[in-house]
Amino acid sequence: MSKNQLIGIDLFAGAGGLSLGAEQAGIKVKYAIENEKNAAETYRTNHKKTILIEKDISCVNLSEISVDREECILFGGAPCQGFSSSNRRTNNKNNPKNWLYLEFLRILNGIWPSYFVFENVTGLLNLDSGAFFKKILSDFESIGYKCTCSVLNAADFGVPQNRKRLFIVGSRRGNVYNLSSSKKRRKVTVAEAFHDLPELSNGAFIDAVPYSCRADSTYAKKMRGNQDICTGHLVSKNAQYVIDRYQYIEPGENWAAIPAELMMNYRDRSRCHTGIYYRLRPDEPSLVIGNYRKNMLIHPYENRGLSVREAARLQSFPDRYVFKGTLGFQQQQVGNAVPPLLAKHVFKTITDNI
């Protein structure tokens, strides 16, 4: 079987980061399942040849999916709010979202494809002292899959962001994969990612804008392609008191650099985590963007938050990729996505070893 024969099914597809990475690795994504209407619109806009099943995954019948199991790879990541280490209040096995992996397992068991990729946050490893992760692994192995588990940092695979994700790769053929890269590559910086993007103001809301200059970094050229104009130059409008705080923060600093008298609305500012009011360093990869609006993540040079396009560049979405919905939904889609270049590495490791 050649890699061109692999047919993909994307569960919990979101905006399509995993699908895009799979396509870049030579996989034809035939089906995707996504219930949230804004993410579904984004997916449909960018993956026109994929059959999108827009419904709750628990309502999806296996008869809706027609593939040759021998040529199939199933992939996806159940919503990760319940696994996230930043979500301490609901980070436990009783969170119903933690059991959505059973829907992944149901479809996996029903289709029984040659391969699968299960992706999630690294917090899954520690949930319930590791017992929950062991159960998931045991469930996959019990239906006939040899599993390889790896924690990968997107920055090691050409993404300008330090973002660690857990991948479980399963093979019905007994394959074992080395997903870690022995090749040392120079990490892409925020400055390289943002180089040719336009200057914007707080609350900027002009979607399509020309580039500011020619792309002179390899990464910017890759993201830009042949486009002269790209979309997503949308920035949350922060209150003036928030903007006043920004001016005290240098690249690599966070809320701790803000004078105490400007943080009086925080009951105990010492409880702020390190990502709050963090100004990106231009000479390094970004920290995890996640919910970058809520965290007040700051542009490296300008006193404002990040635009949708800037966040998409930090995630390795090409500039042709269009996000749909209100600004808040677009920000959420970008922050929740799997970086396509990271996904490409995982899928290419599989297709190169068939």
Secondary structure, 3 states (H helix, E strand, C coil): CCHHHCEEEEECCCCCHHHHHHHHCCCEEEEEECCCHHHHHHHHHHCCCCEEECCCHHHCCHHHCCCCHHHEEEEECCCCCCCCCCCCCCCCCCCHHHHCHHHHHHHHHHHCCCEEEEEEEHHHHCHHHHHHHHHHHHHHHHCCCEEEEEEEEHHHHCCCECCEEEEEEEECCCCCCCCCCCCCCCCCCHHHHHCCCCCCCCCCECCCEECCCCCCCHHHHHHHCCCCEECCCECCCCCHHHHHHHCCCCCCCCHHHCCHHHHCCCCCHHHCCCCCCCECCCCCCECCCCCCCCCCCECCCCCCECCHHHHHHHHCCCCCCCCCCCHHHHHHHHHHCCCHHHHHHHHHHHHCCC
